[in-house]
Amino acid sequence: MITIDRINPRGYASISTNDGQYRIWIPRPDKAGVMCCNCGFGLRSYLPFVDAIDQLDYVHVEEVKQLDKDFSAIVVQCDGDRNGCLERLMEDIPRLMEEHL
C-alpha cells in the first residue's frame, strides 16, 4: 500500500510505501517546468520504475542521479502546461511504485 502526503505549504508532496522503505519527495515544477524529485532509496536497481515515469505522456525524465545507495534524484521535465503536473504525478507515481518497487 502507498501513502500520499498531500502538497504541503512548502510546495512539495511526499509519497511512500507504508513500511517507509521507499519514499519520494516531489516539488512543484519551477517556471521552466522542471522538478527535481528526491528518492529515499537508490534507483540503480529500479530502472524500470524510471522508464515507467518516462513513458507518462505529460513528463519526461531528464536525468537520474544516484547519490549513494540510499538516496537518489530524478529530474523530470513537464511536457506542455506545467500546471497540474504535480497533481498528475501524485496520481500516477503510487501506481508505478506498486508495479516496480
Buried (B, 14 or more C-beta within 10 A) or exposed (E): EBEEEEBEEEEBBBBBBEEEEBBBBBBBBEEEBBBBBBBBBBBEEBEEBBEBBBEBEBBEBEEBEEEEEEBBBBEBBBEEEBEEBBEBBBEBBBEBBEEBB
